[in-house]
Amino acid sequence: MSEALVVGLVSISDRASAGVYEDKGIPALQDWLGSALTTPWRAETRLIADDRESIENTLVELVDRAGCHLVLTTGGTGPAPRDVTPEATLAVADKEMPGFGEEMRRISLNFVPTAILSRQVAVIRKQALIINLPGQPKSIRETLEGVRDADGNVRHVGIFAAVPYCIDLIGGPYAETDPAVIKAFRPKSAIRPQA
C-alpha cells in the first residue's frame, strides 16, 4: 500500500475560532477530499484566529512536525486589515507557486467580479505544498474542482488537477483522484500503473 498523503486543513477565522459560529471550511475540505482522492490520505485539522503569528506557527508546525505533504488554508485572503493569510504563507515559504493564485482568481471570476479582490497564494515549504483557498465552501469546491456547464462537463479545470503531480515533484506520496470529480494531470512518463 502506498504511503498515505497527509493533508493539513487550516480554517482561519476570528469568529469561528472563538466559537461565535460553526466553522464550515474544514468540513467542506474534508468532504471534497473524501470524494476526490482515491488513494489513502488523512487530515491534520486546525481552527485558528486571523492572526499572522498564529498562521505562520500553524503552517510551520503542520509541515515541519506533523509531516504534511499538502496544506490547504481557507479564509483571510481578502483586502480587509485582518486578512493576513497570504503574508503569513509567504513568510514561511521556500518557493512561491504563483500559477495557483492566478488560476484560482480566474476560476472565481466565472462567478463573481469581486474575485479580483482575492489575494490567495501557494508556496512550497520543504516537502509540502501550501495553498490558500477562498473562505466559502462553494468557492472552495469551485476552485479545487473547476467550472462545469449545465450538463456537468468541465469547461474550466480546477487547480487540484495539478496538485498530485506537484506533490510528486517535491518528494511526496503518489496521490490519485476520481476523474468524475477532478482528473489529476501528469505527463505520461510520470503516470504509474495501477496496482
C-alpha positions as CSV (number, residue, x, y, z in Angstrom):
1,M,0.0,0.0,0.0
2,S,1.3,3.5,-0.9
3,E,2.2,6.0,1.8
4,A,-0.8,8.0,2.9
5,L,-1.0,11.6,1.8
6,V,-1.0,13.8,5.0
7,V,-3.1,16.9,4.4
8,G,-3.2,19.9,6.8
9,L,-6.6,21.7,6.8
10,V,-6.5,25.1,8.3
11,S,-9.6,27.3,8.8
12,I,-8.6,30.9,9.6
13,S,-11.4,32.8,11.2
14,D,-11.5,35.0,14.3
15,R,-15.2,34.3,15.0
16,A,-15.2,30.6,14.2
17,S,-12.1,30.0,16.3
18,A,-13.8,32.0,19.2
19,G,-16.9,29.8,18.9
20,V,-19.1,32.6,17.7
21,Y,-20.2,30.5,14.8
22,E,-19.6,27.0,13.5
23,D,-16.6,26.5,11.1
24,K,-17.7,25.4,7.6
25,G,-14.3,25.5,6.0
26,I,-12.7,22.3,7.4
27,P,-15.9,20.1,6.9
28,A,-16.1,21.4,3.3
29,L,-12.5,20.5,2.6
30,Q,-12.8,17.1,4.3
31,D,-15.9,16.3,2.2
32,W,-14.4,17.4,-1.0
33,L,-11.1,15.5,-0.5
34,G,-13.1,12.4,0.6
35,S,-14.8,12.4,-2.8
36,A,-11.8,13.4,-4.9
37,L,-8.9,11.3,-3.6
38,T,-8.9,7.5,-4.3
39,T,-5.6,6.8,-2.6
40,P,-5.0,6.7,1.2
41,W,-5.0,10.1,3.0
42,R,-5.5,11.6,6.4
43,A,-6.1,15.1,7.7
44,E,-4.5,17.2,10.3
45,T,-7.1,19.9,11.2
46,R,-6.5,23.3,12.8
47,L,-9.1,26.1,13.5
48,I,-7.2,29.3,14.3
49,A,-7.7,33.1,14.5
50,D,-6.9,35.6,11.8
51,D,-3.6,36.4,13.3
52,R,-0.3,36.4,11.3
53,E,1.8,34.8,14.1
54,S,-0.7,32.1,14.7
55,I,-1.0,31.3,11.0
56,E,2.8,31.2,10.5
57,N,3.3,29.0,13.6
58,T,0.5,26.6,12.4
59,L,1.9,26.3,8.9
60,V,5.4,25.6,10.2
61,E,4.0,23.0,12.7
62,L,2.0,21.2,10.1
63,V,4.9,20.9,7.7
64,D,7.9,20.6,10.0
65,R,6.4,18.5,12.8
66,A,3.2,16.9,11.6
67,G,4.8,15.9,8.2
68,C,2.0,17.2,5.9
69,H,2.6,16.9,2.2
70,L,-0.2,19.3,1.4
71,V,-1.7,22.2,3.5
72,L,-4.9,23.8,2.4
73,T,-5.9,27.0,4.2
74,T,-9.3,28.7,4.0
75,G,-10.1,32.3,5.0
76,G,-8.2,35.5,5.5
77,T,-7.2,36.3,1.8
78,G,-9.2,39.4,1.2
79,P,-8.2,43.1,1.4
80,A,-9.6,43.7,4.9
81,P,-7.0,44.7,7.6
82,R,-7.4,41.4,9.4
83,D,-6.8,39.3,6.2
84,V,-3.1,38.3,6.6
85,T,-3.1,34.7,5.4
86,P,-1.1,35.4,2.2
87,E,1.5,37.4,4.1
88,A,1.9,34.6,6.7
89,T,2.1,31.9,4.0
90,L,4.8,33.8,2.0
91,A,6.8,34.3,5.3
92,V,7.2,30.6,5.8
93,A,7.9,29.7,2.1
94,D,10.9,28.3,0.3
95,K,9.4,28.9,-3.1
96,E,6.3,30.7,-4.4
97,M,4.0,29.0,-6.9
98,P,2.2,31.9,-8.5
99,G,0.2,29.9,-11.0
100,F,-2.2,28.6,-8.3
101,G,-3.3,32.0,-7.1
102,E,-3.6,33.3,-10.7
103,E,-5.8,30.3,-11.6
104,M,-8.0,30.5,-8.5
105,R,-8.8,34.1,-9.3
106,R,-9.5,33.2,-13.0
107,I,-11.9,30.4,-11.9
108,S,-13.7,32.6,-9.3
109,L,-14.2,35.3,-11.9
110,N,-16.6,32.9,-13.7
111,F,-18.9,33.5,-10.7
112,V,-18.2,36.9,-9.1
113,P,-16.4,40.1,-10.2
114,T,-15.0,40.6,-6.7
115,A,-12.7,37.6,-7.3
116,I,-10.1,40.2,-8.2
117,L,-10.0,41.2,-4.6
118,S,-8.8,37.8,-3.5
119,R,-5.1,37.5,-2.7
120,Q,-4.6,33.7,-2.4
121,V,-1.1,32.4,-2.8
122,A,0.5,29.0,-3.0
123,V,4.0,28.1,-1.8
124,I,6.4,25.2,-1.3
125,R,7.9,24.7,2.2
126,K,10.3,21.8,2.5
127,Q,8.3,18.7,1.3
128,A,4.9,20.4,1.3
129,L,2.7,22.4,-1.0
130,I,0.7,25.1,0.9
131,I,-2.3,26.6,-0.9
132,N,-4.6,29.5,0.3
133,L,-8.2,28.7,-0.7
134,P,-11.2,31.0,-0.6
135,G,-13.3,31.1,2.6
136,Q,-16.7,29.9,1.3
137,P,-17.5,26.2,0.9
138,K,-19.0,26.7,-2.6
139,S,-15.9,28.7,-3.7
140,I,-13.6,26.1,-2.2
141,R,-15.2,23.4,-4.3
142,E,-15.2,25.5,-7.5
143,T,-11.6,26.4,-7.2
144,L,-10.4,22.8,-6.5
145,E,-12.8,21.1,-8.9
146,G,-13.3,23.7,-11.7
147,V,-16.3,25.1,-13.6
148,R,-18.9,22.8,-15.1
149,D,-21.6,23.5,-17.7
150,A,-25.3,22.7,-17.3
151,D,-24.6,19.1,-18.4
152,G,-21.9,18.6,-15.8
153,N,-19.0,18.7,-18.3
154,V,-15.9,20.5,-17.1
155,R,-15.3,23.8,-19.0
156,H,-12.6,25.2,-16.8
157,V,-10.3,22.7,-14.9
158,G,-9.8,23.3,-11.2
159,I,-6.4,23.8,-9.5
160,F,-6.4,20.3,-7.9
161,A,-5.7,18.8,-11.3
162,A,-2.1,20.0,-10.8
163,V,-1.7,19.2,-7.1
164,P,-0.8,15.4,-7.2
165,Y,2.0,15.9,-9.8
166,C,3.4,18.9,-7.8
167,I,3.5,16.7,-4.7
168,D,5.3,14.0,-6.8
169,L,7.9,16.6,-7.8
170,I,8.7,17.7,-4.2
171,G,9.0,14.1,-2.9
172,G,5.6,13.4,-1.5
173,P,3.4,10.2,-1.9
174,Y,1.7,9.4,-5.2
175,A,-1.9,10.5,-4.9
176,E,-4.7,9.6,-7.4
177,T,-8.1,11.1,-7.9
178,D,-11.5,10.1,-9.1
179,P,-11.8,11.6,-12.6
180,A,-15.5,12.1,-12.1
181,V,-14.6,14.8,-9.5
182,I,-11.2,16.0,-10.8
183,K,-8.8,14.3,-13.1
184,A,-5.2,14.6,-11.9
185,F,-2.9,15.5,-14.7
186,R,0.6,14.1,-15.0
187,P,2.9,13.8,-18.0
188,K,2.8,10.2,-19.5
189,S,6.2,9.5,-18.1
190,A,5.1,10.2,-14.5
191,I,1.9,8.0,-14.5
192,R,2.3,4.8,-12.5
193,P,0.4,1.7,-13.5
194,Q,-2.5,0.9,-11.1
195,A,-1.8,-1.9,-8.7
